[in-house]
Amino acid sequence: AYNVQFSVICANTSTGGRVVINPKLNGVNLFSQPYEHEPKDTANIFYININKQTTLSPGNNTIQIELSNDGGGTGRIFEANAIITKA
């Protein structure tokens, strides 16, 4: 098993903004639904850190992090990373 750690730095630029994070491994969603982060304060930059244990296939594996905005406001995403370590 492997541990996949996703980190995202983002901020809401208007009230009600929501950042949606949908990581995929080899085209398959790692979570049953996308992770949504909905902070209340539009002035702060938020660091989101989420972890998921998974298995990797032999050979090459592809990690994708789909990032989007949803909700009544807007958000801004500054940086996104994925780190894979042996569990």
Number of C-alpha atoms within 10 A of each C-alpha: 10 13 15 22 15 18 17 20 15 20 23 25 17 16 17 17 23 25 25 19 23 17 22 16 17 13 11 11 15 18 12 7 11 16 13 16 17 18 18 13 15 17 12 12 16 18 13 14 13 12 13 13 15 14 12 13 9 6 5 7 10 11 16 15 16 13 17 15 18 15 14 10 16 18 23 18 16 12 10 17 11 16 11 15 10 10 10
